[in-house]
Amino acid sequence: MANGPKVIAQSNIYTAILALALAVVTASAVYVAITSMAQYETLFKVVAP
């Protein structure tokens, strides 16, 4: 098995950016859930026409 050259990261900047993006997405989902619960009293509701 031939393995390619091992890549060594000089800094963890990309990991930090990925963690920040994940935190933003998670915070947005929590905000939407809380707002939905406050306004509609449920997370998922099908509104009848």
NORCOR-V619099 format. One line per field, one symbol per residue. ss: DSSP state (a for helix, b for strand, c for the rest). psi: psi as a letter, one per 40 degrees, with the letter a starting at -180 (. if undefined). burial: b if it has 9 or more other C-alpha atoms within 8 Angstrom, else e. Layout:
ss = ???
psi = ???
burial = ???
//
This chain:
ss = ccccccccccccaaaaaaaaaaaaaaaaaaaaaaaaaaaaccccccccc
psi = hhiiihhhhdifdddddddddddddddddddddddddddefidhhhhi.
burial = eeeeeeeeeeeeeeeeeeeeeeeeeeeeeeeebeebbeeeeeeeeeeee
//
